[in-house]
Amino acid sequence: MARDKGDPKSRSVPRGRLSRFSQFGRLAGGVAGGMMAEGARRLANGERPAVRDMMLTPGNVSRVADRLSHLRGAAMKLGQMISMDAGDMLPPELAEIMAKLRQNAHRMPPQQLQKVLAEQWGQNWRKRFSHFGATPIAAASIGQVHRAMPADGRDLAIKVQYPGVQESIDADVDNVAALLKISNLLPRELDIGPLLAEAKKQLHEEADYRREGEYLTRFGTLLAGSSDYIIPVLDEEFTTDRVLAMSFVDGKAIETLVDAPQETRDATMHLLFQLVLREIFEFGVIQSDPNFANYRYQPDTGKLILLDFGATRPVRPDIAKAYKRLIEAAFNGDRDAVRKAALAAGFVSETAVAKHRPRIDRMIDIILGELNQPGLFDFSDRSFVEALSDEGMDVAADKTAWHIPPTDLLFIQRKISGTALLAARLKAKIDVRAIVSEYLDLG
């Protein structure tokens, strides 16, 4: 698919399965060619290149990021999910790919947008609007957002799903998984089947815009009494399975707070961490995608705008209780209780604890030391992450200890980790114990 010559950011979305498969084929071919060139270069220099070194060249990193961004949909979404889940634990080369995928995707050229909206609203859809912004105000993995005004003057944000995204989810997930295996970035012996199945399920749910609209309304009700948050209002007239319409709420990207006063950054992250705890322990439902683009900020009011509820999922009561036991044990500084709670919840396997208990205990001690320091928790201080990574890598070197936690845990942990990553970006300092104590019994 060619770029729109008049717009370098405009690029048609490959729609059919054959078209999308060919994109993965081109990516594999390009990566293979890059590997051969790099291998030849290293051999000419008298080196004996490893497959990983040939795979993770700057050229190949760029190829992967560009192609997945072109595909959008599940391919790009998986990259974003991995980047938020893994945080500081990713190899630098893979982290670079995933960081690029957190940025805006290419947008649909006008003729493709026109075709999608005609399918959803009818050929004469433009007559229903006094204004429809041709250039999207945001473009992400599954859809792009336009600002529009119907004839009655309402100010709306219209999210339009990329064509072919929903139909290609299963194949895209399988193709991305194959690419990760080929690159040796994932252990071959690790069974990621259950995780892939859950990823497909969630992505199918995210592509259902009527479902997202229901959760948008539900969160609006849940937070109706909390004046610190703003939730757009669903517009049912223009919402379909592939188009989500809601009131437009003006705000700035959350990352712009990096230059705000310390107290502003701290107050904002206090609200976000408080919201995560309410989702887990009060609402019983969590928006599990902590992508930074899902948060906006209003400088004049200090309020947070919450967007994108496609990844919302229920929190099972037993999972909430497991988290409660784990967090309480951590803030009470009880290493043995943390280990038992982590084992019971499924964060670690019995084999890992039996064979690597000293290392696991050292990892727990590192976390307890950070959480139980007096005063505010400084999220900008990431020095402990390297020590955690070193201990974790040693455990991971034992193939019998490899373990994927239950998916319900992973999606909640993804939200917590992503929120912490944003706090680190904003260099926030927060009294975490005070926030947690509102919901848990701390000694």
SVG drawing of the C-alpha trace seen along z (x, -y; Angstrom):
<svg xmlns="http://www.w3.org/2000/svg" viewBox="-30 -28 69 56">
<polyline fill="none" stroke="black" stroke-width="0.4" points="0.0,0.0 1.4,-3.4 1.5,-6.5 -0.8,-9.4 1.6,-11.6 0.1,-14.7 0.4,-13.6 3.4,-11.7 1.5,-10.6 -1.4,-9.2 -1.2,-5.5 -3.9,-3.1 -4.5,-0.2 -4.0,3.2 -7.5,4.7 -7.7,8.2 -6.1,11.2 -3.9,11.9 -2.8,8.2 -1.9,8.2 -0.1,11.6 1.9,10.2 3.0,7.3 4.3,9.8 6.1,11.6 7.7,8.4 8.8,7.7 10.3,11.2 12.1,10.9 13.4,7.5 14.6,8.6 16.2,11.7 18.0,9.5 19.2,7.3 20.5,10.3 22.4,11.6 24.0,8.2 25.0,7.8 26.3,11.4 28.4,10.8 29.8,7.6 30.8,9.3 32.3,12.3 34.4,9.9 35.6,8.4 36.7,11.7 33.8,12.0 31.5,14.9 28.1,13.3 25.2,14.6 21.7,14.8 20.5,12.3 23.2,9.7 22.3,10.0 18.6,9.7 18.7,6.7 20.5,4.2 19.3,0.6 18.0,1.3 15.9,4.3 14.6,2.4 13.4,-0.3 11.8,2.2 9.8,3.9 8.6,0.7 7.6,-0.8 5.8,2.3 3.8,2.9 2.8,-0.8 1.6,-0.5 -0.5,2.6 -2.0,1.0 -4.6,3.2 -3.6,6.1 0.0,6.0 0.6,2.5 -1.5,3.0 0.5,6.0 3.7,4.0 2.2,1.3 1.0,3.9 4.5,5.5 6.1,2.1 3.9,1.2 4.0,4.6 7.7,5.1 8.8,1.6 12.5,1.5 12.9,5.3 13.0,5.2 16.2,5.6 17.2,2.1 16.7,3.0 13.2,4.4 12.4,1.4 13.3,-0.9 10.8,0.9 8.0,0.8 8.6,-2.8 8.1,-3.8 4.9,-1.9 3.5,-4.0 3.7,-7.0 0.9,-7.9 0.1,-5.5 -0.2,-6.5 -3.7,-7.7 -6.1,-6.6 -6.1,-8.6 -9.3,-10.5 -10.7,-8.1 -10.4,-5.2 -12.0,-7.2 -14.9,-8.1 -15.5,-4.5 -15.5,-3.4 -17.9,-6.1 -20.2,-5.4 -20.4,-1.8 -21.3,-2.8 -23.5,-5.9 -24.6,-5.7 -23.4,-7.5 -24.9,-10.9 -23.4,-11.0 -21.8,-14.4 -25.2,-16.0 -25.7,-15.2 -22.7,-17.4 -22.1,-21.1 -18.4,-20.3 -16.3,-17.2 -12.5,-17.6 -10.8,-15.8 -7.5,-15.5 -7.7,-13.2 -6.8,-14.7 -5.4,-11.3 -4.4,-8.1 -3.6,-4.9 -3.5,-1.2 -7.2,-0.3 -8.7,-3.6 -8.3,-7.3 -10.3,-10.2 -11.9,-13.1 -13.6,-16.2 -17.0,-16.9 -20.2,-19.0 -23.6,-17.7 -26.2,-20.1 -27.5,-20.8 -24.1,-22.2 -22.9,-19.3 -19.1,-19.1 -18.1,-15.4 -15.1,-13.2 -15.6,-10.5 -13.4,-7.4 -13.3,-5.5 -12.0,-1.9 -9.4,-1.0 -10.9,1.3 -10.1,5.0 -8.8,4.7 -11.4,6.9 -11.2,9.6 -7.4,9.8 -6.9,10.0 -6.3,13.7 -3.9,13.9 -2.0,10.8 -1.5,12.1 -0.1,15.4 2.1,13.6 3.6,11.2 4.2,14.2 6.0,16.0 8.2,12.9 9.1,12.7 10.0,16.4 12.1,16.1 14.0,13.2 14.9,15.3 13.5,12.5 11.2,15.1 12.3,18.5 11.2,21.2 10.3,23.5 7.9,21.0 4.2,21.8 2.7,18.5 -0.5,20.2 -2.8,19.1 -1.5,15.5 -2.0,15.3 -5.6,16.6 -6.3,14.0 -4.7,11.3 -7.0,12.3 -10.0,12.2 -9.2,8.7 -8.4,7.3 -11.8,8.6 -13.4,6.9 -11.5,3.6 -12.7,3.7 -16.3,3.8 -17.1,0.1 -20.6,0.7 -19.1,2.6 -16.6,-0.3 -19.5,-2.7 -21.2,-0.8 -18.1,-0.9 -17.7,-4.6 -21.1,-5.2 -20.5,-2.8 -17.3,-4.7 -19.1,-8.0 -21.6,-6.7 -19.0,-5.2 -17.1,-8.5 -20.0,-10.8 -19.3,-11.9 -15.6,-12.5 -15.1,-16.0 -11.4,-15.4 -12.1,-13.2 -13.9,-13.9 -15.4,-11.1 -16.8,-12.0 -20.5,-11.3 -21.5,-8.6 -23.4,-9.8 -25.6,-7.0 -26.8,-8.5 -23.5,-8.2 -22.1,-5.1 -22.0,-1.8 -20.0,1.4 -17.0,-0.3 -17.6,-4.0 -17.6,-5.4 -19.0,-8.9 -18.7,-10.9 -18.6,-14.4 -15.4,-16.2 -13.4,-17.2 -10.5,-19.6 -7.2,-18.8 -3.5,-18.5 -1.4,-15.3 -0.5,-14.0 3.2,-14.0 3.1,-17.8 3.0,-17.8 6.7,-16.8 7.4,-20.6 4.7,-21.4 5.5,-22.2 6.3,-19.3 3.1,-19.6 1.0,-19.5 2.8,-16.3 2.4,-14.7 -1.3,-15.6 -2.0,-14.2 -0.3,-10.8 -2.0,-10.7 -5.3,-10.8 -4.3,-8.1 -3.0,-5.7 -6.1,-6.3 -8.2,-5.4 -6.3,-2.2 -7.0,-1.1 -10.7,-2.0 -11.0,0.0 -9.6,3.1 -11.1,2.9 -14.2,0.8 -15.6,0.9 -14.6,4.5 -13.8,3.4 -10.6,2.0 -9.5,0.2 -6.5,2.3 -4.7,0.2 -2.4,-2.3 -1.2,-3.8 -0.3,-7.5 -2.6,-8.6 -5.6,-7.5 -5.1,-10.3 -5.4,-14.0 -5.0,-17.0 -6.9,-20.3 -4.4,-22.9 -7.2,-25.5 -9.1,-23.0 -6.5,-20.5 -8.9,-17.7 -8.0,-14.4 -9.7,-13.3 -10.1,-9.6 -10.3,-8.1 -10.5,-4.7 -12.4,-2.1 -12.0,0.7 -9.7,2.7 -12.0,2.6 -12.5,5.9 -14.0,7.2 -11.9,7.9 -12.7,11.2 -13.2,11.1 -10.6,13.8 -8.0,11.8 -8.8,8.6 -8.3,10.6 -5.0,12.0 -3.8,8.5 -5.0,7.3 -3.0,10.0 0.1,9.3 0.1,5.5 -0.7,5.7 2.2,8.1 4.5,5.8 3.7,2.7 3.9,4.6 7.5,5.6 6.8,9.3 9.0,11.2 7.6,14.6 4.0,13.4 4.9,11.7 6.4,14.9 3.4,17.0 1.0,14.5 2.9,14.3 2.9,18.1 -0.8,18.4 -1.7,15.8 0.4,17.4 3.0,14.6 5.7,17.2 5.8,21.0 6.5,23.5 9.5,24.7 11.0,21.3 10.5,20.8 11.9,24.3 15.0,23.9 15.7,20.2 14.3,19.1 17.4,17.1 17.3,15.0 13.5,14.6 13.9,13.5 16.5,11.0 14.1,9.6 11.4,9.3 13.8,7.6 14.6,5.0 11.0,4.2 10.2,4.1 13.2,1.8 11.8,-0.6 8.2,-0.6 8.9,-1.0 11.3,-3.9 10.1,-6.8 8.6,-9.8 7.4,-10.1 8.1,-7.5 10.3,-9.0 9.3,-7.3 12.1,-9.0 14.7,-6.9 14.9,-3.7 18.2,-2.5 16.5,0.5 15.2,1.8 18.7,2.9 19.2,5.0 15.8,6.5 16.5,7.3 19.8,8.9 18.2,11.3 15.3,12.0 17.5,12.8 19.4,15.4 16.2,17.1 15.0,16.9 18.2,18.7 16.6,21.8 14.2,23.0 12.3,25.1 11.4,21.9 9.8,20.2 6.2,19.3 3.4,17.2 1.0,15.9 -2.7,16.1 -3.9,13.7 -6.3,11.9 -3.3,11.1 -1.3,9.9 -3.8,7.4 -4.2,5.8 -0.4,5.8 -0.1,4.2 -2.3,1.3 -0.2,0.9 3.1,1.1 2.0,-1.3 0.8,-3.8 4.2,-3.5 5.9,-4.1 4.0,-7.3 4.9,-8.4 8.5,-7.8 8.2,-9.9 6.7,-12.7 9.2,-12.3 6.4,-12.2 6.8,-11.9 3.8,-10.3 2.9,-9.0 2.0,-5.6 1.4,-4.1 -1.2,-6.8 -3.1,-6.0 -3.0,-2.3 -4.1,-2.6 -7.4,-3.9 -8.3,-0.5 -6.1,2.0 -5.3,2.9 -1.7,1.9 0.1,2.7"/>
</svg>
